[in-house]
């Protein structure tokens, strides 16, 4: 037993994992390149060790040769210094040409002082020792060539010595500095050409280096866009997706089919694993794909289908081809294409490169190229489905499984909010009432709920307090409504009063129905009323000068009475303006309300057949997907106008009984800037209690509507 630990394989170190990751990425980069690039890379890889070995061998050879030169003995007897410059003989400037001087005078010694410039080019000063002096010459390129040719057979060839300028002593260097100054204007053209060649070589190297850096940056950007994530890099698990039991059941089926694909194949199920995720944004499509990869221990590539559209013919198709090459190298993996709604649109009539990309994806999803593609799971996500958008039938047939994501219901929203609060439980107040928060987030995605909880945490940190119900509601208002400010409306007293009258008109129409339904059960009214807050603060996001923060309706099925109540509530703002300021005093602040009333009445009359003897949907005959193309017949228009007039009159009659209470609450709202539902209901009860003693005042206090 004591030997058992030693028999286990050692855990991989961080450096080995990093090397493995780098090697995998290099393989991915290599597999998506063209054949020409692959050949160039292979050639460079092969040449690198050969050139390195050649450079090392040359360096060693030069070092050995330098050592041999140092130990060489000079012929001519002990003490001879043919390789050294004789500083005892004076140096004078030669006259004429060096070749003429050599032919006309006795020569004791010819010394060539040279300095290498580059490769096979050097600079020379020739000293001819004759009659006790050394005559200095700076030959031209032509003289140098003739001198070199004659040096083979000339009488003075035996007296010729070459000395590198770097070996001169300090005294000799001073002499040659004066010679350089003397011969400055007589330098041969080859010297200037040498410097130009050096500059040209440096410039060429710089350009080549810049090109390589540019290619490297381009390849790195391309590589970052196409990068597989290993299952160990995925944080979290599928259990963290709260309130998605039906969706997780679909994913469990995908997992089972993949893990037991051999058994499924015996039943004739051999198609590739093509899965379509569809549903609103923020519902967890990307998270679920990553968690599936972790469950199956597969690497996954995330890529936005929008990035496939490069604007060039075959641009998206080439990217898909590279993705397929990288996936086939791994054989078993997941490819996730997000935001792919454009790929599902019908082909033809669009830009050609869009169709090229869609056609390539169709071929890829067919899985007919090789057997290995049956090991690849393709997950293509879209924010729409076949019911909300007309899709290409050929593309839809490629997906053997379609998972439709949805927005969470009330219980699921409550569970999701509690889940995110539990992650910071030590900073959350106990026993929170989340009913209002769950109500205002009707129709919101899990991503929106996470954003609200995060915003609540930010608000709590800035205020130095714990996260409570009020903090969460403030965060919900910040996320759902936007940032608000009171400066825009503080200086506009007339507008603030109109807005207050308008918003109380909406509120009292809704309050009337709730009091009738609950028989003045204030606790139930507080729990069921849609309105949560009325504010005179401006919203920059929508340019509104005030807003009502309210819960969304939970009834999916609406009766005729529900629709009429919704219309009355929408008309309440303008009706109240008319009661207080007259018909000429109504404002365009009700524009959005009137638009929604028109849509509701068209739905009731034109599409549901309400207020008609027959139940026909005339809107279906003219609806081609664009609301503006709907043409109203005279009968439908007449019914809509009649019902709008009737409901508007009823709304005004209801609000007339609330006028004293409206006056009172308008003053309170102008003073406070905003009022919550519980504050409003408490103020209404105080107002009614103060006027209950007088029968006359009671008649106008807002209770006259009660049955």
C-alpha positions as CSV (number, residue, x, y, z in Angstrom):
1,X,0.0,0.0,0.0
2,X,2.9,2.3,0.7
3,X,4.0,2.1,-2.9
4,X,0.6,3.0,-4.3
5,X,1.2,6.8,-4.4
6,X,4.4,6.4,-6.2
7,X,2.7,4.3,-8.9
8,X,0.3,7.1,-9.8
9,X,1.1,9.3,-12.8
10,X,2.4,12.7,-11.9
11,X,0.0,15.6,-12.3
12,X,0.9,17.8,-15.2
13,X,2.8,21.0,-14.3
14,X,1.6,24.4,-15.2
15,X,4.5,24.8,-17.7
16,X,3.6,21.5,-19.4
17,X,0.0,22.5,-19.7
18,X,1.0,25.9,-21.2
19,X,3.3,24.2,-23.7
20,X,0.5,21.8,-24.6
21,X,-1.9,24.8,-25.1
22,X,0.6,26.6,-27.3
23,X,1.2,23.5,-29.4
24,X,-2.5,23.1,-29.9
25,X,-2.9,26.7,-30.9
26,X,-0.1,26.4,-33.4
27,X,-1.7,23.3,-34.9
28,X,-5.0,25.2,-35.2
29,X,-3.2,28.0,-37.0
30,X,-1.4,25.7,-39.3
31,X,-4.4,23.6,-40.3
32,X,-6.4,26.7,-41.5
33,X,-3.7,28.0,-43.8
34,X,-3.5,27.6,-47.5
35,X,-1.2,25.0,-49.1
36,X,1.3,27.7,-50.2
37,X,1.5,29.1,-46.7
38,X,2.0,25.6,-45.3
39,X,4.9,24.8,-47.7
40,X,6.5,28.1,-46.9
41,X,6.2,27.4,-43.1
42,X,7.7,23.9,-43.6
43,X,10.6,25.3,-45.6
44,X,11.4,28.0,-43.1
45,X,11.2,25.4,-40.2
46,X,13.6,23.2,-42.1
47,X,16.0,26.0,-43.0
48,X,16.2,27.5,-39.5
49,X,18.4,24.7,-38.0
50,X,20.5,24.4,-41.2
51,X,21.3,28.1,-41.3
52,X,21.9,28.1,-37.5
53,X,24.4,25.2,-37.9
54,X,26.1,26.9,-40.8
55,X,26.5,30.2,-38.9
56,X,28.0,28.3,-35.9
57,X,30.4,26.5,-38.2
58,X,31.5,29.7,-39.8
59,X,32.1,31.4,-36.5
60,X,34.2,28.5,-35.3
61,X,36.2,28.4,-38.5
62,X,36.9,32.2,-38.3
63,X,37.9,31.9,-34.6
64,X,40.3,29.0,-35.4
65,X,41.8,30.9,-38.4
66,X,42.4,34.0,-36.2
67,X,44.3,31.8,-33.7
68,X,46.4,30.4,-36.5
69,X,47.3,33.9,-37.8
70,X,48.4,34.9,-34.3
71,X,50.9,32.1,-34.0
72,X,52.3,32.3,-37.6
73,X,56.0,33.0,-37.9
74,X,57.2,35.5,-40.4
75,X,59.8,34.4,-42.9
76,X,63.0,36.4,-43.0
77,X,64.6,35.5,-39.7
78,X,64.1,36.4,-36.1
79,X,62.7,39.8,-35.3
80,X,61.3,40.4,-38.8
81,X,58.1,42.4,-38.6
82,X,56.6,42.3,-42.1
83,X,53.1,42.3,-40.7
84,X,53.6,45.5,-38.7
85,X,53.7,49.1,-39.8
86,X,57.1,50.7,-39.5
87,X,56.6,54.0,-37.7
88,X,60.3,54.9,-37.9
89,X,60.1,55.8,-41.6
90,X,58.5,59.2,-42.3
91,X,55.3,59.3,-44.4
92,X,54.9,61.8,-47.2
93,X,52.1,62.4,-49.8
94,X,52.9,60.7,-53.0
95,X,52.8,62.5,-56.4
96,X,51.3,61.2,-59.6
97,X,49.9,57.7,-59.6
98,X,50.9,54.8,-57.5
99,X,51.6,52.6,-60.5
100,X,53.8,55.3,-62.2
101,X,55.8,55.7,-58.9
102,X,56.3,52.0,-58.6
103,X,57.6,51.7,-62.2
104,X,60.0,54.8,-61.9
105,X,61.5,54.3,-58.4
106,X,63.3,51.7,-56.4
107,X,60.9,50.0,-54.0
108,X,62.0,48.8,-50.6
109,X,58.5,47.9,-49.3
110,X,54.8,48.2,-50.3
111,X,52.4,48.4,-47.4
112,X,48.6,48.3,-48.0
113,X,46.6,49.6,-45.0
114,X,43.0,48.4,-45.5
115,X,39.7,48.7,-43.7
116,X,36.8,46.4,-44.5
117,X,33.6,48.2,-45.4
118,X,31.2,45.4,-46.2
119,X,31.4,41.9,-47.5
120,X,33.9,42.0,-50.4
121,X,34.4,45.8,-50.4
122,X,37.2,47.5,-48.5
123,X,39.0,50.9,-48.3
124,X,42.9,51.0,-48.9
125,X,45.8,53.4,-48.5
126,X,49.0,52.2,-50.2
127,X,52.4,53.3,-48.7
128,X,55.4,52.8,-51.0
129,X,58.7,52.9,-49.1
130,X,61.5,54.3,-51.3
131,X,64.7,56.2,-50.5
132,X,63.9,56.4,-46.8
133,X,60.4,57.6,-47.1
134,X,56.9,56.1,-47.3
135,X,54.9,57.7,-50.1
136,X,51.2,57.6,-49.4
137,X,48.6,57.0,-52.2
138,X,44.8,56.5,-52.3
139,X,44.2,54.6,-55.5
140,X,41.0,54.7,-57.5
141,X,38.9,51.7,-58.2
142,X,40.7,51.2,-61.6
143,X,44.2,51.7,-60.1
144,X,43.4,49.2,-57.4
145,X,42.4,46.6,-60.0
146,X,45.6,47.1,-62.0
147,X,47.6,47.2,-58.9
148,X,46.2,43.8,-57.8
149,X,46.8,42.3,-61.2
150,X,50.5,43.5,-61.3
151,X,51.2,42.4,-57.8
152,X,51.3,38.8,-59.0
153,X,54.4,39.2,-61.2
154,X,55.9,42.6,-60.5
155,X,59.4,42.9,-59.1
156,X,58.1,44.4,-55.8
157,X,55.6,41.6,-55.3
158,X,57.9,40.0,-52.7
159,X,58.0,43.2,-50.7
160,X,54.2,43.6,-50.5
161,X,52.5,43.6,-47.0
162,X,48.8,43.9,-46.0
163,X,48.0,45.4,-42.6
164,X,44.5,45.8,-41.2
165,X,43.9,49.4,-40.0
166,X,42.6,48.0,-36.7
167,X,46.1,46.7,-35.9
168,X,47.8,50.1,-36.2
169,X,49.3,51.6,-33.1
170,X,48.2,54.9,-31.5
171,X,51.0,56.9,-33.3
172,X,50.2,55.4,-36.7
173,X,46.5,56.1,-36.3
174,X,47.2,59.8,-35.9
175,X,49.2,59.8,-39.1
176,X,46.4,58.0,-41.0
177,X,43.8,60.5,-39.6
178,X,45.7,63.3,-41.4
179,X,45.9,61.1,-44.5
180,X,42.1,60.6,-44.4
181,X,41.6,64.3,-44.2
182,X,43.9,64.8,-47.2
183,X,42.2,62.1,-49.3
184,X,38.6,63.0,-48.3
185,X,37.7,64.4,-51.7
186,X,39.5,61.7,-53.6
187,X,37.7,58.7,-52.2
188,X,36.6,56.2,-54.9
189,X,33.0,55.9,-55.8
190,X,32.9,52.4,-54.4
191,X,33.2,53.8,-50.9
192,X,30.1,55.9,-51.3
193,X,28.3,53.0,-53.0
194,X,29.3,50.9,-50.0
195,X,27.5,53.2,-47.5
196,X,24.5,53.4,-49.8
197,X,24.4,49.6,-49.9
198,X,24.6,49.5,-46.1
199,X,21.7,52.0,-45.8
200,X,19.8,50.1,-48.5
201,X,20.3,46.8,-46.6
202,X,19.2,48.3,-43.3
203,X,16.1,49.8,-45.0
204,X,15.3,46.5,-46.7
205,X,15.7,44.6,-43.4
206,X,13.4,47.2,-41.7
207,X,10.8,46.8,-44.4
208,X,11.0,43.0,-44.2
209,X,10.7,43.2,-40.4
210,X,7.7,45.5,-40.6
211,X,6.0,43.1,-43.1
212,X,6.6,40.2,-40.8
213,X,5.2,42.1,-37.8
214,X,2.1,43.1,-39.9
215,X,1.5,39.5,-40.9
216,X,2.0,38.4,-37.3
217,X,-0.6,40.8,-36.1
218,X,-3.0,39.8,-38.8
219,X,-2.6,36.1,-38.1
220,X,-2.9,36.7,-34.3
221,X,-6.2,38.6,-34.9
222,X,-7.5,35.8,-37.1
223,X,-6.4,33.3,-34.5
224,X,-8.1,35.1,-31.7
225,X,-11.4,35.1,-33.6
226,X,-11.1,31.3,-34.1
227,X,-10.0,29.8,-30.8
228,X,-11.3,26.7,-29.1
229,X,-12.0,26.8,-25.4
230,X,-11.1,23.6,-23.4
231,X,-13.7,22.2,-21.0
232,X,-11.5,22.9,-18.0
233,X,-11.7,26.7,-18.9
234,X,-15.5,26.8,-18.6
235,X,-16.6,28.2,-15.2
236,X,-19.8,27.1,-13.6
237,X,-22.1,24.2,-14.3
238,X,-25.5,23.5,-15.8
239,X,-27.0,23.5,-12.3
240,X,-26.5,27.2,-12.2
241,X,-29.2,27.7,-14.9
242,X,-32.1,28.2,-12.6
243,X,-35.7,27.9,-13.8
244,X,-34.9,26.2,-17.1
245,X,-35.9,22.6,-16.4
246,X,-37.6,22.0,-19.7
247,X,-34.6,23.4,-21.6
248,X,-32.1,21.4,-19.6
249,X,-34.2,18.3,-20.3
250,X,-33.6,18.9,-24.1
251,X,-29.9,19.3,-23.5
252,X,-29.8,16.1,-21.5
253,X,-31.3,14.4,-24.5
254,X,-28.4,15.7,-26.7
255,X,-25.9,14.5,-24.1
256,X,-27.4,11.1,-24.0
257,X,-27.5,10.8,-27.8
258,X,-23.9,11.8,-28.1
259,X,-22.6,9.5,-25.3
260,X,-24.5,6.5,-26.7
261,X,-24.3,7.3,-30.4
262,X,-23.2,3.8,-31.2
263,X,-26.5,2.4,-29.7
264,X,-28.5,5.2,-31.5
265,X,-26.8,4.2,-34.7
266,X,-28.2,0.7,-34.3
267,X,-31.6,2.3,-34.5
268,X,-30.7,4.1,-37.7
269,X,-29.9,7.5,-36.1
270,X,-26.6,8.4,-37.8
271,X,-27.1,12.0,-38.7
272,X,-24.7,14.6,-37.5
273,X,-25.4,16.4,-34.3
274,X,-26.9,19.6,-35.5
275,X,-28.8,21.6,-32.9
276,X,-30.6,24.9,-33.3
277,X,-31.0,27.2,-30.3
278,X,-33.7,29.9,-30.8
279,X,-35.2,32.4,-28.4
280,X,-34.9,35.9,-27.0
281,X,-31.5,37.4,-26.2
282,X,-30.2,36.8,-22.6
283,X,-32.0,33.5,-22.1
284,X,-28.8,31.5,-21.6
285,X,-28.1,30.0,-25.1
286,X,-24.4,30.7,-24.9
287,X,-24.1,29.5,-21.3
288,X,-26.0,26.3,-22.0
289,X,-23.7,25.5,-24.9
290,X,-20.6,26.0,-22.8
291,X,-22.0,23.9,-20.0
292,X,-22.9,21.2,-22.4
293,X,-19.2,21.2,-23.6
294,X,-18.1,20.8,-20.0
295,X,-20.5,18.0,-19.4
296,X,-19.3,16.1,-22.5
297,X,-15.6,17.0,-21.9
298,X,-15.4,18.6,-25.3
299,X,-13.6,21.7,-26.5
300,X,-15.9,24.4,-27.9
301,X,-15.4,27.2,-30.4
302,X,-17.5,30.3,-30.0
303,X,-18.0,32.5,-33.1
304,X,-20.5,35.1,-34.1
305,X,-22.2,34.4,-37.3
306,X,-22.4,38.1,-37.9
307,X,-18.6,38.1,-38.3
308,X,-18.9,35.7,-41.2
309,X,-20.3,38.4,-43.4
310,X,-17.1,40.1,-44.5
311,X,-18.6,41.9,-47.4
312,X,-16.5,40.0,-49.9
313,X,-17.6,37.0,-52.0
314,X,-16.6,33.7,-50.3
315,X,-15.3,35.6,-47.2
316,X,-17.8,33.9,-44.9
317,X,-17.4,30.6,-46.7
318,X,-13.7,30.7,-46.2
319,X,-14.1,31.3,-42.5
320,X,-16.5,28.4,-42.2
321,X,-14.0,26.2,-44.1
322,X,-11.2,27.2,-41.6
323,X,-13.6,26.4,-38.7
324,X,-14.3,23.0,-40.2
325,X,-10.6,22.3,-40.6
326,X,-9.9,23.2,-37.0
327,X,-12.9,21.1,-35.8
328,X,-11.9,18.0,-37.9
329,X,-8.4,18.1,-36.4
330,X,-10.0,17.6,-33.0
331,X,-12.6,15.1,-34.3
332,X,-14.7,15.5,-31.2
333,X,-15.7,19.1,-30.3
334,X,-18.6,21.6,-30.4
335,X,-18.9,24.6,-32.8
336,X,-21.2,27.3,-31.5
337,X,-22.4,30.0,-34.0
338,X,-24.2,32.8,-32.3
339,X,-26.4,35.5,-33.8
340,X,-27.1,33.4,-36.8
341,X,-30.5,34.7,-37.8
342,X,-29.2,36.1,-41.1
343,X,-28.0,32.6,-42.1
344,X,-31.6,31.3,-41.7
345,X,-33.1,33.8,-44.0
346,X,-34.4,32.6,-47.4
347,X,-31.7,32.6,-50.1
348,X,-31.9,34.5,-53.3
349,X,-32.5,38.2,-53.8
350,X,-29.9,39.2,-51.2
351,X,-26.2,39.9,-51.6
352,X,-24.3,37.1,-53.2
353,X,-21.8,36.7,-50.4
354,X,-24.7,36.1,-48.0
355,X,-25.9,33.2,-50.1
356,X,-22.3,31.8,-50.4
357,X,-22.0,31.6,-46.7
358,X,-25.4,30.0,-46.2
359,X,-24.7,27.4,-49.0
360,X,-21.4,26.5,-47.4
361,X,-23.1,26.1,-44.0
362,X,-25.7,23.8,-45.6
363,X,-23.0,21.6,-47.0
364,X,-21.1,21.5,-43.7
365,X,-24.3,20.7,-41.7
366,X,-25.0,17.8,-44.1
367,X,-22.0,15.9,-42.8
368,X,-21.4,14.2,-46.1
369,X,-17.7,15.1,-46.4
370,X,-16.3,12.5,-44.0
371,X,-17.3,10.2,-41.2
372,X,-15.4,12.3,-38.8
373,X,-18.0,15.1,-39.0
374,X,-20.5,12.9,-37.2
375,X,-18.3,13.5,-34.1
376,X,-18.8,17.3,-34.3
377,X,-21.7,19.0,-32.6
378,X,-22.9,22.1,-34.5
379,X,-25.0,24.5,-32.4
380,X,-26.4,27.4,-34.3
381,X,-28.2,30.0,-32.2
382,X,-30.7,32.6,-33.3
383,X,-32.8,35.2,-31.5
384,X,-35.8,34.2,-33.7
385,X,-37.5,31.0,-34.6
386,X,-39.5,29.8,-37.6
387,X,-42.7,31.3,-36.1
388,X,-41.4,34.8,-35.6
389,X,-39.3,35.0,-38.8
390,X,-39.6,33.3,-42.2
391,X,-36.7,30.9,-42.5
392,X,-35.1,28.9,-45.2
393,X,-36.6,25.4,-45.3
394,X,-33.4,23.7,-46.4
395,X,-31.6,25.2,-43.5
396,X,-34.2,24.2,-41.0
397,X,-34.1,20.6,-42.3
398,X,-30.5,20.3,-41.4
399,X,-31.2,20.4,-37.7
400,X,-32.4,17.2,-36.1
401,X,-33.1,19.0,-32.8
402,X,-34.5,22.5,-32.2
403,X,-34.4,23.9,-28.7
404,X,-36.7,26.9,-28.1
405,X,-35.7,29.1,-25.3
406,X,-38.2,31.3,-23.5
407,X,-38.5,34.1,-21.0
408,X,-38.9,32.9,-17.4
409,X,-42.3,32.9,-15.7
410,X,-43.0,34.4,-12.3
411,X,-41.8,31.5,-10.2
412,X,-38.7,31.1,-12.3
413,X,-37.9,34.8,-12.0
414,X,-38.2,34.6,-8.3
415,X,-35.9,31.5,-8.2
416,X,-33.3,33.3,-10.5
417,X,-33.3,36.4,-8.4
418,X,-32.8,34.4,-5.2
419,X,-30.0,32.4,-6.9
420,X,-28.1,35.6,-7.7
421,X,-28.7,37.0,-4.2
422,X,-27.5,33.8,-2.7
423,X,-24.1,34.4,-4.3
424,X,-23.7,37.5,-2.1
425,X,-25.8,36.3,0.8
426,X,-23.7,37.9,3.5
427,X,-24.4,41.3,2.0
428,X,-28.2,40.8,1.6
429,X,-30.8,41.7,4.3
430,X,-32.9,38.6,5.5
431,X,-36.5,38.0,4.6
432,X,-36.7,40.2,1.6
433,X,-40.1,40.8,0.0
434,X,-39.4,40.3,-3.7
435,X,-43.0,40.3,-5.0
436,X,-42.7,43.8,-6.5
437,X,-39.4,43.1,-8.1
438,X,-40.7,39.9,-9.6
439,X,-43.7,41.8,-10.9
440,X,-41.8,44.6,-12.6
441,X,-39.5,42.2,-14.3
442,X,-42.3,40.4,-16.3
443,X,-41.0,39.7,-19.8
444,X,-37.3,40.2,-18.7
445,X,-34.6,37.7,-19.5
446,X,-32.3,36.0,-16.9
447,X,-29.5,38.2,-18.1
448,X,-31.6,41.3,-17.2
449,X,-32.3,39.9,-13.8
450,X,-28.6,39.3,-13.2
451,X,-27.9,42.9,-14.3
452,X,-30.5,44.2,-11.8
453,X,-29.0,42.3,-8.9
454,X,-25.5,43.4,-9.9
455,X,-26.7,47.0,-10.1
456,X,-28.2,46.6,-6.6
457,X,-24.8,45.5,-5.4
458,X,-23.2,48.6,-6.9
459,X,-25.8,50.9,-5.3
460,X,-25.4,49.2,-1.9
461,X,-21.6,49.6,-2.1
462,X,-21.8,53.3,-3.0
463,X,-24.4,53.9,-0.2
464,X,-22.4,51.7,2.3
465,X,-25.4,49.5,3.2
466,X,-26.8,46.0,2.7
467,X,-28.8,45.0,-0.3
468,X,-32.5,45.3,0.6
469,X,-35.9,45.4,-1.2
470,X,-35.6,49.2,-1.8
471,X,-32.1,48.8,-3.2
472,X,-33.3,46.1,-5.6
473,X,-36.2,48.3,-6.7
474,X,-33.9,51.3,-7.3
475,X,-31.7,49.0,-9.4
476,X,-34.6,47.7,-11.4
477,X,-35.7,51.3,-12.1
478,X,-32.1,52.1,-13.2
479,X,-31.9,49.1,-15.5
480,X,-35.5,49.1,-16.9
481,X,-36.2,52.8,-17.1
482,X,-32.8,54.3,-17.3
483,X,-31.0,57.1,-15.4
484,X,-33.3,59.9,-14.4
485,X,-32.9,63.5,-13.3
486,X,-35.1,66.2,-11.8
487,X,-33.2,69.2,-13.1
488,X,-34.9,68.9,-16.5
489,X,-38.4,69.4,-15.1
490,X,-37.7,71.4,-11.9
491,X,-37.5,74.7,-13.7
492,X,-40.6,74.0,-15.8
493,X,-43.4,74.4,-13.4
494,X,-46.2,74.4,-16.0
495,X,-44.9,71.2,-17.6
496,X,-44.5,69.5,-14.2
497,X,-48.2,70.2,-13.3
498,X,-49.4,68.9,-16.7
499,X,-47.4,65.7,-16.3
500,X,-48.7,65.2,-12.7
501,X,-52.3,65.6,-13.8
502,X,-51.6,63.3,-16.8
503,X,-50.0,60.5,-14.7
504,X,-52.7,60.7,-12.0
505,X,-55.3,60.2,-14.7
506,X,-53.8,56.8,-15.6
507,X,-53.5,55.9,-12.0
508,X,-57.1,56.6,-10.9
509,X,-58.7,54.7,-13.8
510,X,-56.7,51.7,-12.7
511,X,-57.4,52.3,-9.0
512,X,-61.1,52.4,-9.6
513,X,-61.2,48.9,-11.0
514,X,-59.0,47.5,-8.2
515,X,-61.2,49.0,-5.5
516,X,-64.3,47.6,-7.1
517,X,-62.7,44.2,-7.5
518,X,-61.3,44.0,-3.9
519,X,-64.1,46.0,-2.2
520,X,-61.6,48.4,-0.7
521,X,-59.2,45.7,0.6
522,X,-56.1,48.0,0.8
523,X,-53.7,45.2,1.4
524,X,-54.8,43.4,-1.8
525,X,-54.8,46.7,-3.7
526,X,-51.2,47.3,-2.6
527,X,-50.2,43.8,-3.7
528,X,-52.2,43.7,-7.0
529,X,-51.9,47.3,-8.4
530,X,-49.6,47.5,-11.4
531,X,-48.4,51.0,-10.5
532,X,-45.3,51.0,-8.2
533,X,-44.1,54.6,-8.5
534,X,-45.2,57.9,-10.2
535,X,-42.2,60.2,-10.9
536,X,-41.8,63.7,-12.4
537,X,-38.1,63.0,-13.1
538,X,-37.0,63.1,-16.8
539,X,-35.7,60.1,-18.6
540,X,-32.9,61.0,-21.1
541,X,-33.3,57.5,-22.8
542,X,-36.8,58.3,-24.1
543,X,-36.8,62.1,-23.6
544,X,-39.8,61.7,-21.3
545,X,-40.5,64.4,-18.7
546,X,-42.0,61.9,-16.2
547,X,-42.8,58.2,-16.0
548,X,-45.0,55.6,-14.2
549,X,-43.0,52.6,-13.0
550,X,-45.4,49.7,-13.1
551,X,-45.6,45.9,-13.2
552,X,-46.3,44.1,-16.4
553,X,-49.6,42.2,-16.8
554,X,-49.5,38.5,-16.0
555,X,-52.6,37.5,-17.9
556,X,-51.8,35.9,-21.2
557,X,-55.5,35.7,-22.1
558,X,-57.4,39.0,-22.1
559,X,-61.1,39.3,-22.1
560,X,-63.0,42.0,-23.9
561,X,-63.4,43.7,-20.5
562,X,-59.6,43.6,-19.9
563,X,-59.0,45.2,-23.3
564,X,-61.5,47.9,-22.6
565,X,-59.9,48.6,-19.2
566,X,-56.4,48.8,-20.8
567,X,-57.9,51.3,-23.3
568,X,-59.4,53.4,-20.5
569,X,-56.2,53.5,-18.5
570,X,-54.3,54.7,-21.6
571,X,-56.9,57.3,-22.3
572,X,-56.9,58.4,-18.6
573,X,-53.9,60.8,-19.1
574,X,-55.4,62.9,-21.9
575,X,-58.9,62.7,-20.3
576,X,-57.5,64.2,-17.1
577,X,-55.7,66.9,-19.0
578,X,-59.0,67.9,-20.7
579,X,-60.8,68.0,-17.3
580,X,-58.3,70.3,-15.8
581,X,-57.1,72.4,-18.7
582,X,-59.9,72.1,-21.3
583,X,-59.8,70.6,-24.7
584,X,-57.4,73.2,-26.0
585,X,-55.1,72.4,-23.0
586,X,-54.4,68.8,-24.0
587,X,-50.8,68.1,-25.0
588,X,-48.9,65.8,-27.3
589,X,-47.6,63.9,-24.2
590,X,-50.4,61.4,-24.9
591,X,-49.0,60.5,-28.3
592,X,-47.7,57.1,-27.2
593,X,-50.9,56.4,-25.3
594,X,-53.1,57.1,-28.4
595,X,-50.8,54.9,-30.5
596,X,-51.3,52.0,-28.2
597,X,-55.0,52.6,-28.0
598,X,-55.2,52.4,-31.8
599,X,-53.3,49.2,-31.8
600,X,-55.5,47.6,-29.1
601,X,-58.7,48.6,-30.8
602,X,-57.5,47.4,-34.1
603,X,-56.6,44.1,-32.5
604,X,-60.0,43.8,-30.9
605,X,-62.1,44.9,-33.9
606,X,-60.0,44.1,-37.0
607,X,-58.3,40.9,-35.8
608,X,-60.6,39.4,-33.1
609,X,-63.9,40.4,-34.6
610,X,-65.1,42.0,-31.4
611,X,-68.1,44.5,-31.6
612,X,-69.0,42.7,-34.9
613,X,-71.7,40.1,-35.7
614,X,-69.0,37.8,-37.2
615,X,-65.7,36.7,-35.9
616,X,-63.2,37.3,-38.7
617,X,-59.6,38.5,-38.8
618,X,-59.5,41.1,-41.5
619,X,-56.0,42.0,-40.5
620,X,-54.7,38.7,-41.8
621,X,-55.7,39.5,-45.3
622,X,-53.5,42.6,-45.6
623,X,-50.7,41.8,-43.1
624,X,-47.5,41.2,-45.0
625,X,-45.2,41.7,-42.0
626,X,-45.3,45.5,-42.0
627,X,-47.9,47.1,-39.8
628,X,-48.0,50.2,-42.0
629,X,-49.3,48.2,-45.0
630,X,-52.6,47.4,-43.2
631,X,-55.5,49.0,-45.0
632,X,-58.6,49.6,-42.8
633,X,-62.0,49.2,-44.3
634,X,-64.7,51.8,-43.6
635,X,-66.6,49.5,-41.2
636,X,-63.6,48.6,-39.1
637,X,-62.6,52.3,-38.9
638,X,-66.1,53.3,-37.9
639,X,-66.3,50.7,-35.1
640,X,-62.9,51.6,-33.8
641,X,-63.8,55.3,-33.7
642,X,-67.1,54.7,-32.0
643,X,-65.6,52.5,-29.3
644,X,-62.8,54.9,-28.7
645,X,-65.3,57.8,-28.3
646,X,-67.4,55.7,-25.9
647,X,-64.5,54.6,-23.8
648,X,-63.0,58.1,-23.7
649,X,-66.3,59.5,-22.4
650,X,-66.5,56.8,-19.7
651,X,-62.9,57.6,-18.7
652,X,-63.7,61.3,-18.3
653,X,-66.8,60.5,-16.2
654,X,-64.8,58.3,-13.9
655,X,-62.0,60.9,-13.5
656,X,-64.5,63.7,-12.8
657,X,-65.3,62.1,-9.5
658,X,-61.6,62.1,-8.5
659,X,-61.0,65.8,-9.2
660,X,-60.6,67.0,-5.6
661,X,-58.4,64.0,-4.8
662,X,-56.4,64.7,-7.9
663,X,-55.8,68.3,-6.9
664,X,-54.6,67.1,-3.6
665,X,-52.2,64.5,-5.0
666,X,-50.9,66.8,-7.7
667,X,-49.7,69.1,-5.0
668,X,-48.1,66.3,-3.1
669,X,-46.3,65.0,-6.2
670,X,-45.0,68.4,-7.2
671,X,-43.6,68.8,-3.7
672,X,-42.0,65.3,-3.5
673,X,-41.0,64.8,-7.1
674,X,-42.1,61.1,-7.0
675,X,-44.4,59.0,-4.9
676,X,-44.5,55.2,-4.4
677,X,-47.6,53.1,-4.4
678,X,-47.7,52.6,-0.6
679,X,-47.2,56.4,-0.1
680,X,-50.0,57.2,-2.6
681,X,-52.5,54.8,-1.0
682,X,-51.7,56.1,2.5
683,X,-52.2,59.7,1.3
684,X,-55.5,58.7,-0.3
685,X,-56.8,57.1,2.9
686,X,-55.8,60.1,4.9
687,X,-57.6,62.4,2.5
688,X,-60.7,60.3,2.6
689,X,-60.6,60.1,6.4
690,X,-60.3,63.9,6.7
691,X,-63.3,64.4,4.4
692,X,-65.5,61.6,5.6
693,X,-67.3,63.8,8.1
694,X,-68.8,66.0,5.4
695,X,-71.4,64.2,3.1
696,X,-70.8,66.9,0.4
697,X,-67.1,66.4,0.3
698,X,-67.5,62.6,0.4
699,X,-69.5,62.8,-2.8
700,X,-66.5,64.3,-4.6
701,X,-63.8,62.4,-2.8
702,X,-63.5,59.6,-5.3
703,X,-65.9,57.1,-3.6
704,X,-68.9,57.9,-5.7
705,X,-68.0,55.2,-8.2
706,X,-68.3,52.4,-5.7
707,X,-71.1,49.8,-6.3
